[in-house]
Each structure stands twice: as structure tokens, then as C-alpha cells.
Amino acid sequence: MKEVTTRFKEDLRTWSWQKGSAAAKKRSNGRCEAGTEVCTGKAAHVHHRLMRSQGGGHEPSLLLAVCLPCHGHIHANPAKSYEAGWLIRSGAA
């Protein structure tokens, strides 16, 4: 029974991720939503604004469609990213 429960939770996470990331991509219309100084303009990744390690889920409001350079820039510059709203702290969602 434990294996079935674990598999169900994994399937639910996968479904939730697919639904949330699809919504973020649709909202962005293929354009990067961060627009940092290294932006290429074309969204290729979906970024969690509230890090999963801090309880972030796959809700579209917690996701940004971003280009690869912006995704790296967001994680390399957390102070700026929190200020810009590309990252948010637990409890602020």
C-alpha cells in the first residue's frame, strides 16, 4: 500500500508541475518574464519564485517562464532577485 501511495504522490506532483508550468508558459506567450540584463527574450525554463526547498509549489503565481541566462542570473543574484520579485520568501506567497 505504501508503494501505491508514494506513486500517487509522485504522479500528482508531476501532474501539478505540468499544469503549472504550462500555465506559466502560456501566460508568457513564449517571452522571458524576468528580463534581466542578460535576457535573450525567449522563455525556455520555468522558475520557482518560492524555492521548492522553502515549500514552493507549482501554482502558476509561483512560477515564471524565463530564458536560461535569466534563470542563472536569478539564482546567482538572490538579493536583487528578491527585490525584483523573481524570488519570494516563504510566507510572502
C-alpha positions as CSV (number, residue, x, y, z in Angstrom):
1,M,0.0,0.0,0.0
2,K,2.9,2.4,0.8
3,E,4.2,1.9,-2.7
4,V,0.8,2.9,-4.2
5,T,0.6,6.0,-2.0
6,T,4.1,7.1,-3.0
7,R,3.5,6.5,-6.6
8,F,0.2,8.5,-6.4
9,K,2.0,11.4,-4.8
10,E,4.7,11.4,-7.4
11,D,2.1,11.3,-10.2
12,L,0.2,14.2,-8.6
13,R,3.4,16.2,-8.3
14,T,4.2,15.5,-12.0
15,W,0.6,16.5,-13.0
16,S,0.8,19.6,-10.8
17,W,4.1,20.6,-12.4
18,Q,2.9,20.0,-15.9
19,K,-0.3,22.0,-15.3
20,G,1.5,24.9,-13.5
21,S,4.4,25.1,-16.0
22,A,2.1,25.0,-19.0
23,A,0.1,27.9,-17.5
24,A,3.3,30.0,-16.9
25,K,4.4,29.3,-20.5
26,K,1.0,30.3,-21.8
27,R,0.9,33.5,-19.7
28,S,4.3,34.5,-21.0
29,N,3.5,33.8,-24.7
30,G,7.0,32.4,-25.1
31,R,8.7,35.5,-23.8
32,C,11.0,35.7,-20.8
33,E,9.2,37.2,-17.8
34,A,12.3,38.3,-15.9
35,G,14.1,40.5,-18.5
36,T,17.4,40.8,-16.6
37,E,20.4,42.5,-18.2
38,V,21.4,39.1,-19.7
39,C,18.0,38.3,-21.1
40,T,17.7,36.6,-24.5
41,G,13.9,37.2,-24.6
42,K,12.8,33.6,-25.3
43,A,11.4,31.6,-22.3
44,A,13.0,28.2,-22.2
45,H,12.7,27.3,-18.5
46,V,10.1,27.7,-15.7
47,H,11.5,29.1,-12.5
48,H,10.0,28.7,-9.0
49,R,9.7,32.1,-7.4
50,L,9.3,30.4,-4.0
51,M,12.0,27.8,-3.9
52,R,10.8,24.3,-3.6
53,S,13.1,23.8,-0.6
54,Q,11.1,26.5,1.1
55,G,7.8,24.9,0.4
56,G,7.2,26.4,-3.1
57,G,4.6,24.6,-5.2
58,H,3.7,24.5,-8.8
59,E,1.0,27.1,-8.8
60,P,1.3,29.5,-11.8
61,S,1.5,32.5,-9.5
62,L,4.7,31.0,-8.0
63,L,6.3,30.3,-11.4
64,L,8.0,32.4,-14.0
65,A,8.8,31.5,-17.6
66,V,12.4,32.6,-18.1
67,C,15.3,32.3,-20.6
68,L,18.3,30.3,-19.5
69,P,20.6,33.3,-18.9
70,C,17.9,35.0,-16.7
71,H,17.4,31.7,-14.7
72,G,21.1,31.6,-13.9
73,H,21.1,35.3,-13.1
74,I,18.2,35.0,-10.7
75,H,19.9,32.3,-8.7
76,A,23.4,34.0,-8.8
77,N,21.9,37.3,-7.6
78,P,19.4,36.5,-4.8
79,A,19.3,39.9,-3.2
80,K,18.4,41.6,-6.5
81,S,16.0,38.8,-7.3
82,Y,14.1,39.1,-4.1
83,E,13.8,42.8,-4.6
84,A,12.6,42.4,-8.2
85,G,10.1,39.6,-7.1
86,W,11.8,36.9,-9.2
87,L,12.3,35.1,-5.8
88,I,9.9,35.4,-2.9
89,R,10.3,34.3,0.7
90,S,8.2,31.7,2.5
91,G,5.2,33.4,4.0
92,A,5.1,36.1,1.3
93,A,3.2,34.0,-1.3
